[in-house]
Amino acid sequence: MTWLRGHPLDYDRWQEEGAEGWDWASCLPYFKKIESSTVDSIYRGTAGPVGVQRQEQLSPLNAAFLEAGQEAGWPLTEDVNGYQQEGVSRFEMSVKKGVRNSTAFAYLHNMPARDNLTVWTGCQILKVNLQGTAVTGCQVKYKQQVLDVSADQETLLCAGVFGSPQLLMLSGIGPAAHLKEHDIDCQADLPGWVKICRITSSAIFRLKLNSLFL
Ligand SMILES: Cc1cc2nc3c(=O)[nH]c(=O)nc-3n(C[C@H](O)[C@H](O)[C@H](O)COP(=O)(O)OP(=O)(O)OC[C@H]3O[C@@H](n4cnc5c(N)ncnc54)[C@H](O)[C@@H]3O)c2cc1C
């Protein structure tokens, strides 16, 4: 529910470390596109599907905390998602008219039905399917059946910080030695993989699989 962007320098560091296109300037248009913020600033979006509002009613404890922070030398920032993140600030929340504005509400329930979208619920992805080192789709357990679903263009894996690496490893993508311990045929040996997963365990973790091996 807390609406908080990462620090701009973290994104710039990602780019410096090789994550092409993840620098702050490249991410900013997407942050703006998501939100409908009540803050008026060039850094903020006002027409996106996710309603965002600042915590307006402060409890005496919240107010005292903000005051104490300033007394300790921290600046008061009016927009924690804008130009100045450092300091003490009222947080923003993904809330619209007092109701939590989840991703599902903003992008699915609150939108007209789309011909190009099909949602299957109650299914389990078993692995991603590979042809050589190219991902062609995934294998899914759905209504007691195991089905292979193929992708025309691309496959995005968004199974969370534990589910995504688990599925990759079940598919044979990961450190060969570790896969061998579990009798999984290795399709791509990525020795640093477990380490990356540990590092990203507190971050949003999405992989565009088509580009994984590039
Ligand atoms: C207690 C808590 C509080 C948080 N509070 C905030 C907050 O206030 N603000 C904020 O910005 N972030 C918050 N976060 C972080 C935020 O929830 C995550 O960063 C975000 O949900 C990640 O989204 P995701 O889509 O990558 O993964 P997830 O939300 O984890 O979604 C992954 C989905 O994949 C499904 N899945 C996994 N494996 C399979 C499989 N094999 N087959 C089918 N489905 C599968 C899972 O069931 C899950 O539904 C909080 C996290 C926690 C735990």
The ligand as a MOL file (V3000), in Angstrom:
LIG
                    3D

  0  0  0     0  0            999 V3000
M  V30 BEGIN CTAB
M  V30 COUNTS 53 58 0 0 0
M  V30 BEGIN ATOM
M  V30 1 C 4.2250 -7.9770 4.1340 0
M  V30 2 C 4.5930 -7.2300 2.8870 0
M  V30 3 C 4.2380 -5.9030 2.7850 0
M  V30 4 C 4.5480 -5.1890 1.6360 0
M  V30 5 N 4.1810 -3.8900 1.5400 0
M  V30 6 C 4.4590 -3.1840 0.4420 0
M  V30 7 C 4.0460 -1.8300 0.3140 0
M  V30 8 O 3.4010 -1.2620 1.1790 0
M  V30 9 N 4.3650 -1.1710 -0.8350 0
M  V30 10 C 5.0730 -1.7900 -1.8480 0
M  V30 11 O 5.3260 -1.1250 -2.8660 0
M  V30 12 N 5.4930 -3.0600 -1.7500 0
M  V30 13 C 5.2000 -3.7700 -0.6400 0
M  V30 14 N 5.6120 -5.0650 -0.5370 0
M  V30 15 C 6.3750 -5.6490 -1.6500 0
M  V30 16 C 5.4460 -6.0470 -2.7790 0
M  V30 17 O 4.3680 -6.8150 -2.2740 0
M  V30 18 C 6.2200 -6.8500 -3.8240 0
M  V30 19 O 7.3520 -6.1120 -4.2080 0
M  V30 20 C 5.3600 -7.1450 -5.0330 0
M  V30 21 O 4.1880 -7.8130 -4.6600 0
M  V30 22 C 6.1250 -7.9830 -6.0460 0
M  V30 23 O 5.2600 -8.2070 -7.1260 0
M  V30 24 P 5.4840 -9.3830 -8.1200 0
M  V30 25 O 4.3440 -9.3370 -9.0970 0
M  V30 26 O 6.8780 -9.3230 -8.6590 0
M  V30 27 O 5.4060 -10.7230 -7.2430 0
M  V30 28 P 4.2450 -11.2850 -6.3220 0
M  V30 29 O 3.3160 -10.2160 -5.8640 0
M  V30 30 O 4.9350 -12.1360 -5.3130 0
M  V30 31 O 3.4130 -12.2010 -7.3310 0
M  V30 32 C 3.8960 -13.4450 -7.7750 0
M  V30 33 C 2.6870 -14.3320 -8.0240 0
M  V30 34 O 3.1270 -15.5010 -8.7110 0
M  V30 35 C 2.4320 -16.6140 -8.1620 0
M  V30 36 N 3.2210 -17.8110 -8.4060 0
M  V30 37 C 4.4290 -18.1630 -7.8900 0
M  V30 38 N 4.8410 -19.3480 -8.3940 0
M  V30 39 C 3.8640 -19.7480 -9.2480 0
M  V30 40 C 3.7050 -20.9150 -10.0670 0
M  V30 41 N 4.6100 -21.8990 -10.1150 0
M  V30 42 N 2.5780 -20.9940 -10.8180 0
M  V30 43 C 1.6170 -20.0280 -10.7880 0
M  V30 44 N 1.7370 -18.9030 -10.0200 0
M  V30 45 C 2.8360 -18.7860 -9.2720 0
M  V30 46 C 2.2970 -16.2910 -6.6730 0
M  V30 47 O 1.2310 -17.0600 -6.1200 0
M  V30 48 C 1.9870 -14.8050 -6.7370 0
M  V30 49 O 0.6170 -14.5630 -6.8790 0
M  V30 50 C 5.2850 -5.8100 0.5890 0
M  V30 51 C 5.6320 -7.1550 0.6990 0
M  V30 52 C 5.3080 -7.8430 1.8350 0
M  V30 53 C 5.6740 -9.3120 1.9370 0
M  V30 END ATOM
M  V30 BEGIN BOND
M  V30 1 1 1 2
M  V30 2 1 2 3
M  V30 3 2 2 52
M  V30 4 2 3 4
M  V30 5 1 4 5
M  V30 6 1 4 50
M  V30 7 2 5 6
M  V30 8 1 6 7
M  V30 9 1 6 13
M  V30 10 2 7 8
M  V30 11 1 7 9
M  V30 12 1 9 10
M  V30 13 2 10 11
M  V30 14 1 10 12
M  V30 15 2 12 13
M  V30 16 1 13 14
M  V30 17 1 14 15
M  V30 18 1 14 50
M  V30 19 1 15 16
M  V30 20 1 16 17
M  V30 21 1 16 18
M  V30 22 1 18 19
M  V30 23 1 18 20
M  V30 24 1 20 21
M  V30 25 1 20 22
M  V30 26 1 22 23
M  V30 27 1 23 24
M  V30 28 2 24 25
M  V30 29 1 24 26
M  V30 30 1 24 27
M  V30 31 1 27 28
M  V30 32 2 28 29
M  V30 33 1 28 30
M  V30 34 1 28 31
M  V30 35 1 31 32
M  V30 36 1 32 33
M  V30 37 1 33 34
M  V30 38 1 33 48
M  V30 39 1 34 35
M  V30 40 1 35 36
M  V30 41 1 35 46
M  V30 42 1 36 37
M  V30 43 1 36 45
M  V30 44 2 37 38
M  V30 45 1 38 39
M  V30 46 1 39 40
M  V30 47 2 39 45
M  V30 48 1 40 41
M  V30 49 2 40 42
M  V30 50 1 42 43
M  V30 51 2 43 44
M  V30 52 1 44 45
M  V30 53 1 46 47
M  V30 54 1 46 48
M  V30 55 1 48 49
M  V30 56 2 50 51
M  V30 57 1 51 52
M  V30 58 1 52 53
M  V30 END BOND
M  V30 END CTAB
M  END
